[in-house]
Structure formats: structure tokens, C-alpha cells
């Protein structure tokens, strides 16, 4: 499903409290990343780190954003460019940004990450601290708000779970 983050029939605001918490924390973290607000970012990323299933939601958002920014698909050069752009944009205000974690997020969103092959897989807290950086970077390319992508991600997750 390709998301254009325009009007989406399903919004995340009607979802259960746990899903709304993920959406709110993700929105806050992405806004803090855009504003390079370290304090607000830490608070929102901390909420994401403790929210069960936030990785699933953020992974879906990243995948939708990758589809929107690379409608003809991604090759290794595209992945490298996204990785480098994200890390370079975050490094001045987030000196702890880890390119390996961003790469794991990209690979996971694309469905090609195998944690069994990774000698040092990132912990969920590290993923939660890095995912909004990647989302903010990809959103900067689209020029669209995160709400549409969150709505599409929740709808996709709900559809998948209903069919499983």
C-alpha cells in the first residue's frame, strides 16, 4: 500500500489508548527531531521505548515513507543515501546517533533484516531512540506531516492482523 499522507479514511485518534500513546509519542518525537529539541526528543523517545509494539508501528511508517520517496523501489545506493543523510542530519544535535541502528531500522522496514545474523542487534530502546530520526528525515523529503503515515500504518497493521 502506497501512502500519500493525504486525507486518510482511518485516523489513529479513534484507536485504543495504547495505540494513541504510540502515535502521540511518535508525533512528539518527530516534531522534536525536526526542531532539534534534545529535551523533548528524549522524553518522546523514552515513551516510545516503553510502548509495546512501537517498533512495529514505526517500522510500518518507515516502510511507507520509503515507498513514497522511492516509488520505483530502492537499491543499495538509495539505502546508503538515506542512511547517510539521516545520520548526517542528526549528528550535530544527536552525537549518539548510531549508523548501525539506522541501518537495522531500514533493513527491518524493508523486510530484509535477520537479527540472527547480527552479532550485536540493537536493543528496543536504541531502535526507539533512532526511528523518529529516520522518520523525520524521510518526512523532510516528502514535505508531508507524519499523521497520514501513522494512520496508514495503523490501518495496515489492523488489516494484517485481521487476516492472520
Protein Blocks (a to p, Z undefined) as FASTA:
>chain_A
ZZehiacfbdfklpcfklmmmmmmmmmmmmmmmnopaklmmmmmmmmmmmghklmmmmmm
mmmmmmmmmmnopafklmmmmmmmmmmmmmmmmmmbcfklmmmmmmmmnopacfklpmba
cdfklmmmmmmmmmmmmmmmnopafklmmmmmmmmmmmmmmmZZ
